[in-house]
Amino acid sequence: MTFTEQIKRAIAITKKDIKIYYSKGPVIIFGLLFPFFLFLAYTIGREISARELMPGLIGMTVFFTSTSIGPGIIPWETRSKTFERLICCPVEFWAILLGDMFSSVIFGTMISIIPVMFTLLFLGLDLTSFIIIVLSLILASLCFSALGVLLSSYPPTDIPATAMMLSSLVKFPMVFISGIFIPVERLPYWGRVISSISPLTYFTDITRHLILKNGYYMLPLDFLAIVLFTAFFVYAAIKMHERTLPQRIS
């Protein structure tokens, strides 16, 4: 079976995921409500301009929305016994995971484009910067989606709530070390070192470059880092899920 045919099957899985999982409670809570109230708590009572707030808002939105679906799909399907039927179909396992990632990418991009459009229409963002942010947004959505799928690989549970909560233990610390609330340049040396291992740091830096004109890293380095993180997360997700697959179907 050719690579093109596998991609078509991955897209079919994406369509299935969109129909089933976009309206799930945990997706709404972890993908939309929680980041909204977290950001609201950060902004209330602080004299910060809308322009200074937008890089953090965009970064937090794409991160939470893109990682809200992936951790729950395979546990949901394992629990409902549809996962066993899916892996018996003529589709490669990597294509199944890729389809799950694509559904997260679409969800994350659709929601995150809203604050980007607000920045374009009301804060004077130039068209070139807008296009670059949208491209980086799609790339970051893929990166964070792959991370979300990776976080569902272990332990091989069939309880979605458990997978969601375990993924939150990784996601929440990343938000606070990634330059969203405190710019990277204001962090102590050890804080800058820790922030460099978070992919969210580099996407937030891209938005700060293009909206505030004061990014910390060089723009090409930001894009390269996200690409490398994406490749690593995709590879690790496939390998980890292949390793835990016998425990899921036993």
C-alpha positions as CSV (number, residue, x, y, z in Angstrom):
1,M,0.0,0.0,0.0
2,T,1.5,3.4,-1.1
3,F,2.2,6.3,1.2
4,T,-0.5,8.4,-0.5
5,E,-3.1,5.7,0.3
6,Q,-2.0,5.7,3.9
7,I,-2.3,9.5,4.1
8,K,-5.9,9.2,2.7
9,R,-6.7,6.7,5.4
10,A,-5.2,9.1,8.0
11,I,-7.4,11.8,6.7
12,A,-10.4,9.5,7.1
13,I,-9.5,8.9,10.7
14,T,-9.2,12.7,11.1
15,K,-12.7,13.2,9.9
16,K,-13.9,10.5,12.4
17,D,-12.1,12.2,15.3
18,I,-13.6,15.6,14.4
19,K,-17.1,14.2,14.4
20,I,-16.7,12.3,17.7
21,Y,-14.3,14.2,19.9
22,Y,-14.6,17.9,19.3
23,S,-17.7,18.1,21.5
24,K,-16.3,15.9,24.3
25,G,-16.4,17.5,27.8
26,P,-12.7,17.2,28.6
27,V,-11.8,18.8,25.2
28,I,-14.0,21.8,26.0
29,I,-12.7,22.1,29.5
30,F,-9.0,21.6,28.9
31,G,-8.9,23.1,25.4
32,L,-11.1,26.2,25.9
33,L,-12.4,27.0,29.3
34,F,-9.2,26.4,31.4
35,P,-6.8,28.5,29.3
36,F,-9.5,31.3,29.1
37,F,-9.8,31.6,32.9
38,L,-6.1,31.1,33.4
39,F,-5.4,34.1,31.1
40,L,-8.2,36.1,32.6
41,A,-6.8,35.6,36.1
42,Y,-3.4,36.8,34.8
43,T,-4.8,40.0,33.2
44,I,-7.3,41.2,35.8
45,G,-5.9,44.1,37.8
46,R,-2.8,44.5,35.8
47,E,-2.0,47.5,33.6
48,I,-0.9,45.7,30.5
49,S,-1.7,46.8,26.9
50,A,-3.7,44.5,24.6
51,R,-0.7,44.4,22.3
52,E,1.6,43.1,25.1
53,L,-1.0,40.5,26.0
54,M,-1.5,39.0,22.6
55,P,1.7,36.9,22.2
56,G,1.0,35.1,25.5
57,L,-2.7,34.7,24.6
58,I,-2.0,33.2,21.2
59,G,0.7,30.9,22.6
60,M,-1.5,29.6,25.4
61,T,-4.5,29.2,23.1
62,V,-2.7,27.1,20.5
63,F,-0.9,25.1,23.1
64,F,-4.0,24.1,25.1
65,T,-6.3,23.5,22.1
66,S,-3.8,21.4,20.2
67,T,-3.0,19.2,23.2
68,S,-6.6,18.8,24.4
69,I,-7.7,16.1,22.0
70,G,-4.7,13.8,21.5
71,P,-4.3,12.5,25.1
72,G,-7.9,11.3,25.1
73,I,-8.5,9.7,21.7
74,I,-6.7,6.4,22.2
75,P,-7.9,5.8,25.8
76,W,-11.5,6.6,24.6
77,E,-11.2,4.1,21.7
78,T,-9.5,1.5,23.9
79,R,-12.4,1.7,26.4
80,S,-15.1,1.4,23.7
81,K,-13.2,-1.4,21.9
82,T,-13.1,0.5,18.6
83,F,-9.3,0.7,18.8
84,E,-8.9,-3.0,18.3
85,R,-11.1,-2.9,15.2
86,L,-9.1,0.1,13.9
87,I,-5.7,-1.6,14.0
88,C,-7.2,-4.6,12.2
89,C,-8.1,-2.4,9.2
90,P,-5.7,-2.0,6.2
91,V,-4.0,1.1,7.6
92,E,-0.5,1.4,9.1
93,F,-0.3,2.2,12.8
94,W,1.7,5.4,12.2
95,A,-1.2,6.6,9.9
96,I,-3.7,6.1,12.7
97,L,-1.6,8.3,15.0
98,L,-1.1,10.8,12.2
99,G,-4.9,11.0,11.7
100,D,-5.3,11.7,15.5
101,M,-2.7,14.4,15.2
102,F,-4.3,16.0,12.2
103,S,-7.6,16.4,14.1
104,S,-5.8,18.2,16.9
105,V,-4.0,20.4,14.4
106,I,-7.3,21.5,12.8
107,F,-8.9,22.2,16.2
108,G,-5.9,24.1,17.5
109,T,-5.6,26.2,14.3
110,M,-9.3,27.0,14.1
111,I,-9.5,28.3,17.7
112,S,-6.1,30.0,17.7
113,I,-6.7,32.0,14.5
114,I,-9.2,34.1,16.4
115,P,-6.7,36.1,18.5
116,V,-4.4,36.3,15.5
117,M,-7.2,37.9,13.5
118,F,-8.0,40.2,16.4
119,T,-4.3,41.3,16.3
120,L,-4.4,41.9,12.5
121,L,-7.7,43.9,12.5
122,F,-7.3,46.0,15.7
123,L,-3.7,46.2,16.7
124,G,-2.1,47.1,13.4
125,L,-0.3,43.9,12.5
126,D,1.2,44.1,9.0
127,L,0.2,41.5,6.4
128,T,3.7,39.9,6.2
129,S,3.8,39.3,10.0
130,F,0.3,37.9,9.9
131,I,1.2,35.3,7.2
132,I,4.3,34.3,9.2
133,I,2.3,33.9,12.4
134,V,-0.3,31.8,10.7
135,L,2.4,29.5,9.2
136,S,4.1,29.2,12.5
137,L,0.7,28.6,14.1
138,I,0.0,25.6,11.9
139,L,3.5,24.2,12.5
140,A,3.2,24.8,16.3
141,S,-0.2,23.1,16.2
142,L,1.4,20.0,14.7
143,C,4.2,20.1,17.2
144,F,1.8,20.3,20.2
145,S,-0.6,17.8,18.7
146,A,2.2,15.3,18.4
147,L,3.1,16.0,22.1
148,G,-0.5,15.4,23.1
149,V,-0.5,12.0,21.3
150,L,2.8,11.2,22.9
151,L,1.5,11.9,26.4
152,S,-1.3,9.4,25.9
153,S,1.2,6.5,25.2
154,Y,2.1,5.7,28.8
155,P,0.6,4.3,30.9
156,P,-1.6,2.4,28.5
157,T,-4.8,3.3,30.3
158,D,-8.4,3.0,28.9
159,I,-9.6,5.8,31.2
160,P,-9.6,9.2,29.4
161,A,-9.7,11.2,32.5
162,T,-6.5,9.6,33.8
163,A,-4.7,10.3,30.5
164,M,-5.9,13.9,30.5
165,M,-4.8,14.5,34.1
166,L,-1.4,12.9,33.6
167,S,-0.8,15.0,30.5
168,S,-1.8,18.1,32.5
169,L,1.1,17.4,34.8
170,V,3.4,18.0,31.9
171,K,1.5,20.8,30.1
172,F,1.0,23.2,33.0
173,P,4.6,23.6,34.0
174,M,5.5,24.2,30.4
175,V,3.2,27.2,30.3
176,F,5.0,28.9,33.2
177,I,8.5,28.4,31.8
178,S,7.8,29.4,28.2
179,G,7.8,33.1,28.2
180,I,4.0,33.6,28.3
181,F,3.8,35.3,31.7
182,I,7.4,36.3,32.1
183,P,9.5,37.1,29.0
184,V,12.5,34.8,28.6
185,E,15.0,37.7,28.8
186,R,13.7,38.5,32.3
187,L,14.2,35.0,33.7
188,P,17.3,34.1,35.7
189,Y,20.0,32.1,33.9
190,W,18.6,28.7,35.2
191,G,15.1,29.8,34.0
192,R,16.4,30.6,30.5
193,V,18.0,27.2,30.4
194,I,14.8,25.4,31.4
195,S,12.7,27.4,29.0
196,S,14.9,26.4,26.1
197,I,13.7,22.8,26.4
198,S,10.0,23.8,25.9
199,P,8.7,24.1,22.3
200,L,6.1,26.6,23.5
201,T,9.0,29.0,24.3
202,Y,10.0,29.2,20.6
203,F,6.4,29.8,19.3
204,T,5.8,32.5,21.9
205,D,9.1,34.0,20.9
206,I,7.9,34.1,17.2
207,T,4.8,36.0,18.2
208,R,6.8,38.4,20.3
209,H,9.1,39.0,17.3
210,L,6.2,39.8,15.0
211,I,3.9,41.6,17.4
212,L,6.2,43.4,19.9
213,K,9.4,43.4,17.8
214,N,11.4,42.2,20.8
215,G,12.0,38.4,20.6
216,Y,14.7,36.7,22.5
217,Y,16.0,34.2,20.0
218,M,16.7,34.7,16.3
219,L,13.5,34.0,14.2
220,P,15.1,31.3,12.1
221,L,16.2,29.5,15.3
222,D,12.6,29.6,16.6
223,F,11.3,27.9,13.5
224,L,14.1,25.3,13.4
225,A,13.5,24.5,17.1
226,I,9.8,23.9,16.5
227,V,10.6,21.7,13.4
228,L,13.0,19.6,15.5
229,F,10.6,19.2,18.4
230,T,7.9,18.2,16.0
231,A,10.0,15.5,14.4
232,F,11.0,14.2,17.8
233,F,7.5,14.1,19.2
234,V,6.1,12.4,16.1
235,Y,8.8,9.7,16.2
236,A,8.6,9.2,19.9
237,A,4.8,9.0,19.8
238,I,4.9,6.3,17.2
239,K,7.6,4.3,19.0
240,M,6.0,4.6,22.4
241,H,2.5,3.6,21.2
242,E,3.9,0.6,19.3
243,R,5.6,-0.5,22.5
244,T,2.4,-0.2,24.6
245,L,0.1,-1.5,21.9
246,P,0.1,-5.2,23.2
247,Q,-1.0,-4.0,26.6
248,R,-3.9,-2.1,25.2
249,I,-5.4,-4.9,23.1
250,S,-4.6,-7.7,25.6
